Amino acid sequence: MQNIEFKNFDLENGVEPMPGREGQIWHKVITDTLDHEAKTGQRTRILKIKKGFQTFGQHNHPYWEELLIFQGTLYDGEPADGETKLTAPAYAGRAPGHMHEPARTGEVCCMIEFNYYDDPSSS
């Protein structure tokens, strides 16, 4: 990863529809060396999630996932099972393989997402 010094960050330009989630989630990739085949690298991106977006069912990821909500609200879990309302600022850190609940938004929600594989040289 290259050094990126502090600077003002433009959340309007360079934001693209997230593949597979067009019209629901937009993202701005800051860094991305994530290699799913080699299970190496990391990705940092800003996510902007549309009001009313909803995922269904539990799911997991083969890499670490850290999320920091910096604007808006996210509901974690199923409404019937008692969901948790998370209002910015809120954070989640999930290990590879961790099953997590579905989520939905009641308003536009913006977060920064960090995804990374363990560094095999540090074991």
C-alpha positions as CSV (number, residue, x, y, z in Angstrom):
1,M,0.0,0.0,0.0
2,Q,1.2,3.5,-0.8
3,N,1.2,6.3,1.7
4,I,-1.8,8.6,1.6
5,E,-1.4,11.8,3.5
6,F,-4.3,13.7,5.1
7,K,-6.3,15.7,2.7
8,N,-9.9,16.7,2.2
9,F,-11.9,13.8,0.9
10,D,-14.4,14.2,-2.0
11,L,-17.5,12.0,-1.4
12,E,-19.3,13.2,-4.5
13,N,-16.8,12.5,-7.3
14,G,-15.3,9.1,-8.0
15,V,-18.2,7.3,-6.3
16,E,-19.4,4.4,-8.4
17,P,-22.3,1.9,-8.2
18,M,-21.1,-1.2,-6.4
19,P,-21.1,-4.2,-8.8
20,G,-24.1,-6.4,-8.0
21,R,-25.8,-3.6,-5.9
22,E,-26.4,-0.9,-8.6
23,G,-28.9,1.6,-7.5
24,Q,-28.5,0.5,-3.8
25,I,-24.9,0.9,-2.8
26,W,-22.3,3.2,-4.2
27,H,-18.6,2.9,-3.3
28,K,-15.4,4.8,-3.6
29,V,-12.4,2.5,-3.5
30,I,-9.4,4.1,-1.7
31,T,-7.0,1.2,-1.8
32,D,-7.5,-2.4,-3.2
33,T,-4.9,-5.2,-3.3
34,L,-7.4,-7.8,-2.1
35,D,-6.6,-11.1,-3.9
36,H,-9.3,-13.7,-3.1
37,E,-7.4,-16.6,-4.8
38,A,-4.1,-15.9,-3.0
39,K,-6.0,-14.9,0.1
40,T,-3.7,-11.8,0.5
41,G,-4.1,-8.1,0.5
42,Q,-6.5,-5.5,1.8
43,R,-9.2,-3.1,0.6
44,T,-10.4,0.2,2.0
45,R,-13.5,1.9,0.6
46,I,-16.3,4.3,1.4
47,L,-19.8,2.9,1.1
48,K,-22.9,5.0,0.6
49,I,-26.1,2.9,1.1
50,K,-29.5,4.0,-0.1
51,K,-32.4,4.6,2.3
52,G,-34.5,1.4,2.4
53,F,-31.7,-1.0,1.4
54,Q,-32.0,-4.5,3.0
55,T,-30.0,-7.7,3.0
56,F,-31.5,-11.1,3.8
57,G,-30.1,-14.0,5.7
58,Q,-26.9,-14.5,7.6
59,H,-23.6,-14.4,5.6
60,N,-19.9,-14.4,6.2
61,H,-16.6,-13.4,4.5
62,P,-13.3,-15.3,4.1
63,Y,-11.4,-12.1,5.2
64,W,-11.4,-9.7,8.1
65,E,-14.1,-7.0,7.9
66,E,-14.1,-3.8,9.8
67,L,-16.9,-1.2,9.4
68,L,-17.2,2.3,10.8
69,I,-20.5,4.1,10.2
70,F,-19.8,7.8,10.1
71,Q,-23.2,9.1,8.8
72,G,-26.8,7.8,9.2
73,T,-28.3,4.7,10.7
74,L,-28.1,1.0,10.1
75,Y,-30.4,-1.7,11.6
76,D,-28.5,-5.0,12.3
77,G,-30.5,-8.2,12.5
78,E,-34.0,-9.3,11.6
79,P,-37.0,-7.1,12.7
80,A,-38.9,-10.2,13.9
81,D,-35.9,-11.4,16.0
82,G,-35.1,-8.0,17.6
83,E,-32.8,-5.8,15.5
84,T,-30.3,-3.3,16.8
85,K,-30.4,0.3,15.7
86,L,-26.8,1.6,15.1
87,T,-26.5,5.4,14.7
88,A,-23.2,7.0,13.6
89,P,-20.6,6.7,14.9
90,A,-20.8,2.9,15.2
91,Y,-18.2,0.2,14.6
92,A,-18.1,-3.6,13.9
93,G,-15.0,-5.8,13.6
94,R,-15.5,-9.4,12.2
95,A,-13.1,-12.2,11.9
96,P,-12.9,-14.4,8.8
97,G,-15.9,-16.9,8.7
98,H,-17.9,-14.9,11.3
99,M,-21.6,-15.3,10.5
100,H,-23.3,-12.0,10.8
101,E,-26.9,-10.8,10.6
102,P,-28.6,-9.1,7.7
103,A,-28.9,-5.3,7.8
104,R,-31.2,-2.6,6.5
105,T,-31.2,1.2,6.3
106,G,-33.9,3.6,7.4
107,E,-32.0,6.6,5.9
108,V,-28.9,7.0,3.8
109,C,-25.9,5.4,5.6
110,C,-22.3,6.1,4.9
111,M,-19.4,3.9,6.2
112,I,-15.8,3.2,5.7
113,E,-15.0,-0.5,5.2
114,F,-11.7,-2.3,5.7
115,N,-11.3,-5.8,4.3
116,Y,-8.1,-7.8,4.7
117,Y,-6.6,-11.2,4.8
118,D,-4.2,-12.3,7.6
119,D,-0.6,-11.7,6.7
120,P,0.9,-15.3,6.5
121,S,4.4,-14.0,7.2
122,S,3.2,-12.7,10.6
123,S,2.2,-16.2,11.8
